[in-house]
């Protein structure tokens, strides 16, 4: 049946009694609940449908002090049984529970007028009218209203039939994405270890599957599964699940954690959302107000920042906002959340997560609202393109795109492939990341401009080190992706890459008379040093030249093939480098290998020079290091 039935309603309006009458099960499990006669925490039962399958029931507390517990149980509800006592009628928590269900997007419900044995028929009719007025313009507008008495049994058969009809009605679309289950209870069973329970809100899980626990990131394995006390091999969306986990050591595992598929690994503390404020907010909520953010079973303090140039959100209106959280949570596009005031006295509103991995926005940011609207629509390629435009990084990998859009990997790949103006990195059948054509053009111009500026500032330098080029850009580009970007620019003729140096295609180093004289002197000093040449510091002292100027001249000599850079501060004359390399090759051919000590003795140099030169041989592909030995690279 894969359906979760939830209860809702004011305290003492008969939620638990109704569940007991329908199922024969008592959901008050705590000693204090038995003593006080009220529900304090979540209770659980099951309902047997006419086809023999079971639906899970989550019974929530109605007291205003336990709204946080109600919120922990309200997520994932497919059908709500909303009780309103005939003697009381609509009460404060009636209104607040309705607001919460409306904000969570619950569209299937049955209003149950309870305790009809205590009042006249006219009073029942009046309460029915109150419910009809209260539900106008909410997701439960037009829901059936059934009067019952759990004392006399009146109306229970009608209610059972209505529940059965609702359960077999056309099911709502299966939620997208991988398995996720917000944890509402966790405990340790002797001989079994950690057991967690919750309502699966997406995907499926099976015995033996690896899972991840977020936001903390621990890995675990599913040892066994139960649904409604019956052992099962797999469970999924719409099931109440008890899961025995292997490999978990945490003692503080509980509400706020999510057990999910191992493919889901990223959490967030900043998200963009479409927010609706309910009438109960009473007054406008200014931008940067502190709020309590409820998502799944998590409750986190946060700050609401109004987007789109506004300074506040008015009650009975909706708008764009960014929620900045004090602690990370697992959130995905389409997830519903609730906002309560900082003191937890009332529900302000709630909404829908649109961009779970948001950056901090500038007030002047162009196209922000258009891109958020594109992400909110169901057009997956358009949403993928909008996310890449909004992402703070230059490029996003497929896992990040998929989790942001709440899609499986193959679905995310299809969406990105169909997205307009997207550049795969690298191009071909197996991209590692994606960016937009607009960002690519900005990077292209930034790289070309930075290289040209380096040539103007240092005309004798053969080029710009690639890592210096990358870190000097305003864009955040990881090294691996940046190398591919430079190679793409080189293939297009915009730059030239020579190992780790990047230069303009038309850049040529020409030494003037003074610089040429310095170059000749440096080359002579290196040649005289043969296998133990002066290092850069010693060359500075010998020539009276600053390091920057000397480095430029050495770079020109290297590009002309007159010297070889053995180490960052060590150069050999080209003839000496070739001679030393020949010694290494000949010794390896005769003996199969060479040690630093043997090479030191062969060239009559110190160990410092011998090790530096052998490292250079490794880098240039002459030798390969095996422990303390070098062998010729085949």
Beta strands, then each sheet from edge to edge (+ up, - down):
strand 1: 4-9
strand 2: 43-48
strand 3: 54-59
strand 4: 79-85
strand 5: 109-114
strand 6: 144-147
strand 7: 180-189
strand 8: 193-202
strand 9: 204-206
strand 10: 210-214
strand 11: 218-227
strand 12: 230-232
strand 13: 234-236
strand 14: 240-246
strand 15: 258-261
strand 16: 268-277
strand 17: 285-286
strand 18: 289-295
strand 19: 298-306
strand 20: 312-313
strand 21: 318-329
strand 22: 336-341
strand 23: 347-355
strand 24: 396-397
strand 25: 422-425
strand 26: 433-436
strand 27: 464-465
strand 28: 496-498
strand 29: 501-503
strand 30: 563-567
strand 31: 570-573
strand 32: 594-595
strand 33: 623-626
strand 34: 629-632
sheet 1: 2+ 3- 1- 4- 5- 6-
sheet 2: 12+ 11- 10+ 15- 7+ 8- 14+
sheet 3: 9+ 13-
sheet 4: 16+ 21- 19+ 18- 22+ 23- 16+
sheet 5: 17+ 20-
sheet 6: 24+ 26- 25+
sheet 7: 27+ 29- 28+
sheet 8: 30+ 31-
sheet 9: 32+ 34- 33+
end
